[in-house]
Amino acid sequence: MAVPKRKTSRTNRDKRRTHDRIKIVNIVECPRCHSKKLAHHVCQACGYYKNTEIISQEKDAKGKPVKKEAPKAEEKKASGKEKETQESKK
């Protein structure tokens, strides 16, 4: 087992630990919908980045965006099996 020859000084220990800290997250206000978002990222509320729509949002009767639910793993497997059976019938 490796054993250090000398005691690590406070200076060297602290130099090594300079990057071991919690990073400050840069949260800004979306210019379009005024909700909080990460800087340089697509807004999760409206789906826009730099005045261009990146993620299309479905809207309900009141005009508010509706979140789309991701398909479950079972549904993906079932749809894959259906495709295989359709291809094998051809």
N, C-alpha and C positions, 0 to 999 in steps of 0.2 A: 504494500500500500504506500502511496506517495505521501511524504511528510514534508511540510515546508521547512526550509533551512533557517529562515528568519521570521520574526514576527512582522506581519503586514502593518505598516504605519497607518496612522489615521488619515493622512493625506492620500495615500494610494488607495485605501479602502473607500474613501469618499469620492475619489475620482472614478472608481469603478461603479459606484452607485449613482452617478449623476443622471443616468437614463432610467433608473428604476423609480419612476414617479407616475402619478396619474396625469394623463394628458387632458388639457382643457379642450372641451368640444366647442367649436365655433358655431353657435346657433344664431341664425339671422331670420328676419321676417320676410316672408314671400311677398314680392311686390304685387302679385296678382290677387291672391286671396287673403293676404295678411296673416297667415298662420305661421307658426314657427317651423323651420326646416334647417337641415344642415347646409352650410355654405358649399357651393359648387355641386349640389346634388339636386335631383328632381324632387319637386314638392309632392309629398304623399297625398295631400288634400286635393290639389287641383290637377296634378299630373303635368305641370309645365316646368320648363327649364329655359331660361333666357328667352322668354316670350314665344316659345314654340312648344306645341303640345307633343309630349313624348309618350305619355300613357293616356289612352283614351278612357274617359270615365263615363259609366252609365249613370243616368239621372232618373230619380223617381218622379212622382207626380208634382211634388213641390219644387223640383229643380235642384234638389240636393244630390251630390254624387253618392252612388251606391257602391259599396265595396264588393268586388267579385270574389267568390270563394274558390280556392284552388281545388281541383278535382282530387278526390281521395285516391290512395294507391290502389284500392280494390277496383274502383271504376276504371282506372287506367289499364289494369290487367284484363278486366272484362272486355274493354273496347279492343284491346290487342288480340284477344282470343276470337272475338267476332270477326275481325279482319282476316285472321288466319283461316277461319272456317269458310268465309266468303271466297277467299282466293283458292282454297282447295276444291270448292265446288265447281269452279270455272274450268 
